[in-house]
């Protein structure tokens, strides 16, 4: 199981025990803390205690735990679970880029599914303000499952539902200086940031 949904992962544990198989667990998001951070539930909500119990259950009963959160061991320690985990960082392979000389433009890229958790409205508001104030900055925005087409400005470029290969080719031909994120996971940063994955 991967990036659990605690309920699904709990059933995965039960099935693995029933069939006498080893359960490998991959953690990309820490539930239920991610829900609390996004204010979907509070720590006084009964669901929080149910999910926390399930979280402990799947960690304790998984054969091996893998995570792209570099310091996930801190979470295990908080839950008093004496188990090691294997750190596997996210990687996107790109061909070695040629070294370029002085850049006349600053290029910033943002890739995201348009939903509440990714908070695109905040990103877009920020980008519009920055593009008006700093004419030398170009913004490249790749959106997926967007409910509408956004207004295009002189130095803001939108692309919708492009493939991973398209984005990799795009990055290989541009001097991309920064990536943006507006997800407020500040409570979770101590475990390590989990980069968004291309799918």
Backbone as JSON, one array per atom type, in Angstrom:
{
  "sequence": "XXXXXXXXXXXXXXXXXXXXXXXXXXXXXXXXXXXXXXXXXXXXXXXXXXXXXXXXXXXXXXXXXXXXXXXXXXXXXXXXXXXXXXXXXXXXXXXXXXXXXXXXXXXXXXXXXXXXXXXXXXXXXXXXXXXXXXXXXXXXXXXXXXXXXXXXXXXXXXXXXXXXXXXXXXXXXXXXXXXXXXXXXXXXXXXXXXXXXXX",
  "N": [[0.86, -1.2, 0.0], [0.34, 2.35, -0.46], [1.12, 5.74, 0.33], [-0.89, 6.18, 2.43], [-4.25, 6.62, 2.72], [-5.68, 5.6, 5.5], [-7.63, 3.72, 6.15], [-7.82, 1.96, 3.96], [-5.19, 0.98, 4.0], [-5.17, -0.3, 6.44], [-6.91, -2.45, 5.98], [-5.32, -3.68, 4.11], [-3.23, -4.62, 5.68], [-4.64, -6.5, 7.23], [-5.43, -8.3, 5.21], [-2.93, -9.14, 4.32], [-2.03, -10.51, 6.55], [-3.95, -12.53, 6.67], [-3.5, -13.96, 4.29], [-0.95, -14.62, 4.76], [1.19, -13.03, 3.87], [3.82, -10.63, 3.27], [3.58, -7.26, 4.17], [4.33, -4.33, 2.52], [4.87, -1.0, 3.15], [4.44, 2.23, 1.9], [5.11, 5.56, 2.63], [4.0, 8.73, 1.89], [2.49, 10.82, 2.66], [1.53, 12.04, 5.84], [-0.9, 10.76, 7.68], [-3.13, 11.09, 10.45], [-2.24, 13.75, 10.4], [-1.91, 15.36, 8.14], [-4.53, 15.92, 7.4], [-5.33, 17.45, 9.58], [-3.62, 19.65, 9.34], [-4.54, 20.78, 6.97], [-6.91, 21.61, 7.88], [-9.15, 20.01, 7.68], [-10.08, 18.29, 9.6], [-10.16, 18.51, 13.21], [-8.04, 18.23, 16.14], [-9.64, 17.52, 18.21], [-11.68, 16.18, 17.2], [-13.51, 13.17, 17.04], [-12.9, 11.46, 14.91], [-10.24, 11.99, 14.43], [-8.9, 10.64, 16.5], [-9.56, 8.02, 15.92], [-8.33, 7.72, 13.42], [-5.7, 8.15, 14.2], [-5.22, 5.95, 15.78], [-5.41, 3.96, 13.81], [-3.25, 4.74, 12.25], [-1.02, 4.14, 13.93], [-1.43, 1.42, 14.06], [-1.01, 0.45, 11.4], [1.66, 1.16, 11.0], [2.99, -0.32, 12.95], [2.41, -2.93, 12.19], [3.24, -3.37, 9.62], [5.49, -4.97, 7.39], [7.8, -3.81, 6.24], [8.72, -0.36, 6.06], [8.67, 2.28, 3.81], [9.67, 5.54, 2.73], [9.42, 8.83, 1.25], [9.9, 10.9, 2.85], [12.36, 12.38, 4.49], [12.93, 12.51, 7.22], [11.2, 10.8, 8.51], [11.5, 9.07, 10.59], [11.23, 10.58, 12.89], [8.49, 10.81, 13.25], [7.81, 8.16, 13.78], [9.15, 7.88, 16.19], [7.73, 9.72, 17.79], [5.36, 8.35, 18.01], [6.15, 6.28, 19.51], [7.14, 3.97, 18.28], [9.27, 1.46, 17.63], [10.9, 1.05, 15.05], [12.69, 0.75, 12.05], [12.9, 2.72, 9.01], [12.96, 2.95, 5.43], [14.51, 5.29, 3.49], [13.5, 6.71, 0.52], [14.05, 8.85, -1.89], [12.11, 11.05, -4.07], [12.63, 11.11, -7.54], [13.17, 12.74, -10.62], [14.16, 12.03, -13.75], [16.27, 13.88, -15.73], [17.97, 14.85, -18.7], [21.37, 15.88, -18.67], [21.75, 19.3, -18.4], [22.82, 21.9, -20.61], [25.36, 24.28, -19.71], [24.54, 27.63, -19.24], [25.03, 31.09, -20.06], [24.91, 34.36, -18.57], [21.69, 35.06, -17.34], [18.92, 36.65, -18.73], [16.35, 36.63, -18.03], [14.23, 35.6, -15.32], [13.02, 32.49, -14.57], [10.16, 30.79, -13.48], [8.47, 27.9, -12.39], [5.34, 26.19, -12.01], [3.63, 23.32, -11.14], [0.66, 21.5, -10.91], [-2.27, 19.78, -9.66], [-5.45, 21.18, -9.86], [-6.91, 21.81, -7.02], [-8.41, 21.97, -3.71], [-6.52, 21.3, -1.73], [-4.06, 21.88, -2.91], [-4.2, 24.57, -3.22], [-4.37, 26.55, -5.33], [-5.46, 29.09, -5.94], [-4.25, 30.86, -4.16], [-1.61, 30.73, -5.06], [-1.95, 31.75, -7.66], [-2.84, 34.38, -7.19], [-0.57, 35.42, -5.95], [1.28, 35.14, -8.08], [0.23, 36.87, -10.05], [0.56, 39.37, -8.8], [3.34, 39.44, -8.55], [4.1, 39.32, -11.24], [3.25, 41.75, -12.23], [4.81, 43.52, -10.83], [7.46, 42.75, -11.25], [8.88, 42.68, -14.15], [10.77, 41.15, -15.37], [10.46, 38.54, -14.71], [9.37, 35.36, -15.66], [6.55, 33.25, -15.6], [5.61, 29.89, -15.61], [2.95, 27.84, -15.82], [1.61, 24.76, -15.12], [-1.3, 23.07, -15.21], [-3.63, 20.65, -13.97], [-6.71, 18.94, -14.42], [-8.22, 21.27, -14.37], [-10.84, 23.55, -13.61], [-11.44, 25.71, -15.11], [-10.33, 28.09, -17.62], [-7.6, 30.17, -17.16], [-6.87, 33.67, -17.03], [-4.5, 34.95, -19.27], [-1.4, 36.53, -18.93], [1.2, 38.84, -19.98], [3.7, 37.82, -19.14], [3.0, 35.4, -18.05], [2.45, 32.07, -18.52], [0.17, 29.56, -19.35], [-0.37, 26.04, -19.29], [-2.29, 23.19, -19.95], [-3.09, 20.02, -18.6], [-0.81, 18.51, -19.49], [1.59, 16.01, -20.48], [3.97, 14.05, -18.54], [6.31, 13.71, -20.0], [6.19, 15.87, -21.75], [6.54, 18.01, -19.97], [9.09, 17.46, -18.94], [10.63, 17.74, -21.27], [10.14, 20.42, -21.74], [11.31, 21.65, -19.48], [13.96, 20.94, -19.94], [14.66, 22.63, -21.96], [14.51, 25.12, -20.98], [15.72, 27.66, -18.75], [15.01, 26.98, -15.77], [14.48, 28.45, -12.76], [13.21, 28.41, -10.24], [10.76, 26.53, -8.34], [7.3, 26.56, -7.41], [5.19, 26.38, -4.49], [2.15, 26.32, -2.63], [1.22, 25.02, -0.49], [0.27, 24.7, 2.79], [1.97, 23.1, 4.8], [3.28, 23.42, 7.21], [3.44, 22.33, 9.79], [4.26, 19.81, 9.24], [6.74, 19.91, 8.1], [9.0, 19.25, 9.54], [9.34, 16.56, 9.26], [10.34, 16.26, 6.81], [10.12, 17.37, 3.45], [7.76, 16.31, 1.08], [8.07, 16.01, -2.21], [5.87, 16.95, -4.88], [4.52, 14.52, -7.09], [5.03, 13.58, -10.53], [2.54, 12.25, -12.63]],
  "CA": [[0.0, 0.0, 0.0], [1.17, 3.55, -0.63], [0.59, 7.05, 0.7], [-2.19, 5.63, 2.83], [-5.56, 6.25, 3.18], [-5.48, 4.71, 6.63], [-8.6, 2.63, 6.15], [-7.37, 0.99, 2.95], [-3.95, 0.35, 4.46], [-5.52, -1.22, 7.55], [-7.4, -3.67, 5.35], [-4.18, -4.32, 3.48], [-2.56, -5.35, 6.75], [-5.47, -7.66, 7.56], [-5.33, -9.25, 4.11], [-1.58, -9.72, 4.3], [-1.99, -11.49, 7.63], [-4.82, -13.65, 6.3], [-2.84, -14.74, 3.25], [0.41, -14.84, 5.23], [2.1, -12.3, 3.0], [4.47, -9.49, 3.91], [3.03, -5.98, 3.71], [5.28, -3.23, 2.37], [4.12, 0.26, 3.29], [5.13, 3.44, 1.45], [4.52, 6.76, 3.22], [4.29, 10.02, 1.26], [1.72, 11.8, 3.44], [1.32, 11.57, 7.21], [-2.28, 10.87, 8.15], [-4.1, 12.14, 10.11], [-1.71, 15.11, 10.56], [-2.16, 16.13, 6.91], [-5.92, 16.39, 7.48], [-5.37, 18.52, 10.6], [-2.92, 20.8, 8.77], [-5.43, 21.38, 5.97], [-8.12, 22.01, 8.61], [-10.3, 19.17, 7.34], [-10.56, 17.85, 10.9], [-9.39, 19.07, 14.32], [-7.52, 17.21, 17.05], [-10.69, 17.14, 19.18], [-12.66, 15.4, 16.44], [-13.36, 11.72, 17.29], [-12.25, 10.82, 13.76], [-8.79, 12.13, 14.57], [-8.41, 9.57, 17.39], [-9.7, 6.76, 15.18], [-7.27, 7.69, 12.41], [-4.4, 8.03, 14.86], [-5.09, 4.54, 16.16], [-5.12, 3.21, 12.59], [-1.89, 5.08, 11.85], [-0.12, 3.32, 14.73], [-1.66, 0.01, 13.71], [-0.37, 0.07, 10.14], [3.11, 1.27, 11.14], [3.48, -1.43, 13.77], [2.15, -4.24, 11.6], [3.83, -3.48, 8.29], [6.77, -5.68, 7.4], [8.8, -2.79, 5.99], [8.18, 0.96, 5.76], [9.46, 3.12, 2.92], [9.11, 6.9, 2.69], [10.23, 9.89, 0.65], [10.09, 11.9, 3.91], [13.71, 12.05, 4.96], [13.0, 12.41, 8.67], [10.0, 10.1, 8.97], [11.82, 8.42, 11.87], [10.72, 11.43, 13.97], [7.09, 10.44, 13.47], [7.82, 6.86, 14.45], [9.58, 8.12, 17.57], [6.61, 10.36, 18.47], [4.34, 7.33, 18.28], [6.82, 5.25, 20.31], [7.25, 2.77, 17.46], [10.68, 1.17, 17.42], [11.04, 0.4, 13.76], [13.42, 1.54, 11.05], [12.26, 2.89, 7.71], [13.91, 3.12, 4.32], [14.29, 6.57, 2.81], [13.6, 6.65, -0.94], [13.64, 10.17, -2.4], [11.53, 11.17, -5.41], [13.59, 11.57, -8.55], [12.72, 12.86, -12.01], [15.38, 12.01, -14.55], [16.4, 14.82, -16.84], [19.3, 14.86, -19.29], [22.23, 16.97, -18.18], [21.47, 20.53, -19.14], [24.02, 22.69, -20.95], [25.58, 25.48, -18.89], [24.25, 28.84, -20.0], [25.65, 32.29, -19.53], [24.05, 35.24, -17.78], [20.27, 34.96, -17.7], [18.24, 37.93, -18.79], [15.04, 36.43, -17.43], [14.1, 34.65, -14.22], [11.92, 31.6, -14.92], [9.58, 30.06, -12.35], [7.49, 26.92, -12.85], [4.41, 25.63, -11.03], [2.86, 22.18, -11.67], [-0.27, 21.09, -9.85], [-3.69, 19.54, -9.87], [-6.21, 22.29, -9.28], [-7.85, 21.4, -5.98], [-8.32, 22.76, -2.47], [-5.29, 21.0, -1.0], [-2.92, 22.53, -3.56], [-4.33, 26.0, -2.94], [-3.9, 27.29, -6.5], [-5.9, 30.49, -5.91], [-3.2, 31.63, -3.47], [-0.47, 30.8, -5.98], [-2.29, 32.62, -8.78], [-2.84, 35.76, -6.68], [0.84, 35.78, -5.77], [1.92, 35.25, -9.39], [-0.24, 38.1, -10.7], [1.22, 40.51, -8.16], [4.76, 39.41, -8.9], [4.29, 39.6, -12.67], [3.05, 43.19, -12.44], [5.89, 44.28, -10.19], [8.77, 42.35, -11.77], [8.65, 42.35, -15.56], [11.8, 40.24, -15.86], [10.14, 37.18, -14.27], [8.4, 34.58, -16.43], [5.91, 32.17, -14.86], [5.07, 28.81, -16.43], [2.01, 27.14, -14.94], [1.04, 23.53, -15.67], [-2.45, 22.69, -14.39], [-4.34, 19.42, -14.3], [-8.11, 18.9, -13.95], [-8.65, 22.64, -14.08], [-12.27, 23.79, -13.85], [-11.61, 26.86, -16.0], [-9.13, 28.63, -18.24], [-7.23, 31.39, -16.47], [-6.45, 34.8, -17.86], [-3.07, 34.92, -19.59], [-0.72, 37.82, -18.92], [2.35, 38.88, -20.87], [4.78, 36.97, -18.66], [2.43, 34.22, -17.4], [2.05, 31.09, -19.53], [-0.56, 28.41, -18.84], [-0.51, 24.82, -20.07], [-3.27, 22.34, -19.26], [-3.12, 18.56, -18.77], [0.31, 18.06, -20.3], [2.2, 14.77, -20.0], [5.26, 14.16, -17.86], [7.34, 13.86, -21.03], [6.11, 17.25, -22.23], [7.13, 18.89, -18.95], [10.53, 17.2, -18.91], [11.2, 18.39, -22.46], [10.03, 21.86, -21.54], [12.33, 22.05, -18.51], [15.29, 20.76, -20.52], [14.91, 23.71, -22.92], [14.38, 26.41, -20.3], [16.46, 27.87, -17.5], [14.04, 27.07, -14.69], [15.21, 28.86, -11.57], [12.5, 28.08, -9.02], [9.43, 25.93, -8.39], [6.42, 27.16, -6.4], [4.17, 25.59, -3.79], [1.42, 27.13, -1.65], [0.59, 24.1, 0.46], [0.72, 25.06, 4.13], [2.23, 21.91, 5.6], [4.35, 23.84, 8.11], [3.54, 21.4, 10.92], [4.83, 18.54, 8.78], [8.05, 20.11, 7.47], [10.09, 18.64, 10.31], [9.52, 15.18, 8.8], [10.9, 16.31, 5.46], [9.13, 17.74, 2.43], [7.48, 15.31, 0.06], [7.79, 16.71, -3.46], [4.74, 16.46, -5.68], [4.97, 13.55, -8.09], [4.43, 13.56, -11.86], [1.8, 11.01, -12.89]],
  "C": [[0.88, 1.23, 0.0], [0.42, 4.81, -0.27], [-0.79, 6.93, 1.34], [-3.16, 6.68, 3.29], [-5.45, 5.16, 4.25], [-6.41, 3.51, 6.61], [-8.18, 1.54, 5.17], [-6.13, 0.25, 3.42], [-4.2, -0.62, 5.61], [-6.05, -2.53, 7.0], [-6.28, -4.42, 4.64], [-3.39, -5.16, 4.48], [-3.32, -6.62, 7.09], [-5.38, -8.73, 6.48], [-3.97, -9.92, 4.06], [-1.42, -10.76, 5.4], [-2.79, -12.75, 7.27], [-4.14, -14.57, 5.29], [-1.37, -15.04, 3.57], [1.45, -14.28, 4.25], [2.71, -11.13, 3.77], [3.94, -8.19, 3.31], [4.12, -4.91, 3.69], [4.49, -1.93, 2.31], [4.98, 1.43, 2.82], [4.39, 4.66, 1.97], [4.97, 7.99, 2.44], [3.6, 11.15, 2.03], [1.45, 11.21, 4.82], [-0.12, 11.84, 7.62], [-2.32, 10.43, 9.6], [-3.56, 13.58, 10.2], [-1.95, 15.97, 9.32], [-3.58, 16.7, 6.91], [-6.04, 17.55, 8.47], [-4.75, 19.79, 10.03], [-3.79, 21.54, 7.76], [-6.79, 21.76, 6.55], [-9.37, 21.25, 8.14], [-10.91, 18.55, 8.59], [-9.7, 18.52, 11.97], [-8.94, 17.93, 15.23], [-8.5, 16.83, 18.15], [-11.8, 16.35, 18.49], [-12.44, 13.91, 16.73], [-12.68, 10.97, 16.15], [-10.73, 10.88, 13.85], [-8.22, 10.99, 15.41], [-8.52, 8.21, 16.72], [-8.57, 6.63, 14.16], [-5.89, 7.53, 13.04], [-4.16, 6.59, 15.31], [-4.72, 3.7, 14.94], [-3.7, 3.48, 12.1], [-0.88, 4.22, 12.61], [-0.21, 1.84, 14.32], [-0.91, -0.38, 12.44], [1.15, 0.19, 10.23], [3.68, 0.06, 11.89], [3.41, -2.77, 13.05], [2.63, -4.39, 10.16], [5.19, -4.18, 8.4], [7.92, -4.71, 7.21], [8.09, -1.48, 5.66], [9.17, 1.72, 4.89], [8.84, 4.52, 2.9], [10.04, 7.83, 1.93], [10.34, 11.08, 1.59], [11.38, 11.55, 4.64], [13.78, 11.81, 6.46], [11.73, 11.75, 9.25], [10.23, 9.36, 10.28], [11.33, 9.24, 13.05], [9.27, 11.1, 14.29], [6.99, 9.1, 14.18], [8.2, 7.0, 15.92], [8.46, 8.76, 18.38], [5.53, 9.35, 18.87], [4.89, 6.15, 19.08], [6.85, 3.9, 19.58], [8.72, 2.55, 17.13], [10.85, 0.34, 16.14], [11.79, 1.32, 12.82], [12.57, 1.71, 9.79], [13.34, 3.11, 6.67], [13.54, 4.39, 3.56], [14.53, 6.41, 1.32], [13.13, 7.98, -1.51], [12.99, 10.07, -3.77], [12.59, 11.69, -6.36], [12.88, 11.68, -9.89], [13.97, 12.97, -12.86], [15.28, 13.04, -15.67], [17.82, 14.71, -17.39], [20.08, 16.05, -18.76], [22.05, 18.2, -19.05], [22.76, 21.27, -19.46], [24.13, 23.91, -20.05], [25.35, 26.72, -19.75], [24.88, 30.04, -19.31], [24.61, 33.14, -18.8], [22.61, 35.2, -18.28], [19.65, 36.34, -17.69], [16.87, 37.85, -18.12], [15.13, 35.44, -16.28], [12.86, 33.8, -14.5], [11.47, 30.79, -13.71], [8.48, 29.14, -12.88], [6.62, 26.45, -11.69], [3.61, 24.52, -11.7], [1.94, 21.68, -10.57], [-1.59, 20.64, -10.41], [-4.42, 20.71, -9.22], [-7.24, 21.74, -8.29], [-7.58, 22.18, -4.71], [-6.99, 22.55, -1.77], [-4.09, 21.72, -1.59], [-3.03, 24.04, -3.61], [-3.89, 26.89, -4.11], [-4.32, 28.75, -6.5], [-4.86, 31.38, -5.24], [-1.99, 31.8, -4.37], [-0.74, 31.81, -7.09], [-2.31, 34.09, -8.37], [-1.42, 36.27, -6.51], [1.52, 36.04, -7.12], [1.51, 36.53, -10.1], [0.43, 39.33, -10.11], [2.69, 40.59, -8.55], [4.99, 39.79, -10.36], [4.1, 41.07, -12.99], [4.23, 44.0, -11.92], [7.25, 44.0, -10.82], [8.61, 41.84, -13.2], [9.67, 41.34, -16.09], [11.56, 38.79, -15.43], [9.09, 36.56, -15.19], [7.86, 33.45, -15.56], [5.32, 31.16, -15.84], [4.23, 27.91, -15.53], [1.41, 25.94, -15.69], [-0.06, 23.05, -14.74], [-3.11, 21.43, -14.91], [-5.74, 19.46, -13.68], [-8.63, 20.3, -13.61], [-10.12, 22.83, -14.46], [-12.51, 24.96, -14.8], [-10.27, 27.22, -16.64], [-8.83, 29.98, -17.59], [-6.72, 32.44, -17.44], [-4.94, 34.76, -18.04], [-2.52, 36.34, -19.6], [0.55, 37.71, -19.77], [3.46, 37.92, -20.43], [4.27, 35.79, -17.81], [1.9, 33.28, -18.48], [1.36, 29.91, -18.86], [-0.5, 27.24, -19.82], [-1.4, 23.87, -19.27], [-3.1, 20.87, -19.64], [-2.03, 18.04, -19.7], [0.95, 16.81, -19.67], [3.51, 15.06, -19.26], [6.37, 14.42, -18.88], [7.36, 15.29, -21.57], [6.8, 18.19, -21.25], [8.64, 18.7, -18.88], [11.24, 17.86, -20.1], [11.21, 19.9, -22.31], [11.13, 22.36, -20.6], [13.73, 21.96, -19.11], [15.66, 21.89, -21.47], [14.83, 25.09, -22.28], [15.31, 26.46, -19.1], [15.43, 28.07, -16.39], [14.79, 27.33, -13.39], [14.55, 28.43, -10.26], [11.23, 27.3, -9.34], [8.61, 26.51, -7.25], [5.53, 26.13, -5.75], [3.48, 26.49, -2.78], [0.73, 26.24, -0.63], [1.15, 24.39, 1.85], [0.86, 23.8, 4.99], [3.29, 22.2, 6.67], [4.53, 22.89, 9.29], [4.26, 20.12, 10.52], [6.24, 18.68, 8.24], [9.17, 19.41, 8.23], [10.34, 17.18, 9.91], [10.19, 15.12, 7.43], [9.8, 16.62, 4.47], [8.99, 16.63, 1.41], [7.16, 16.01, -1.24], [6.59, 16.12, -4.17], [5.26, 15.59, -6.81], [4.3, 13.82, -9.43], [3.74, 12.23, -12.04], [1.4, 10.96, -14.34]]
}
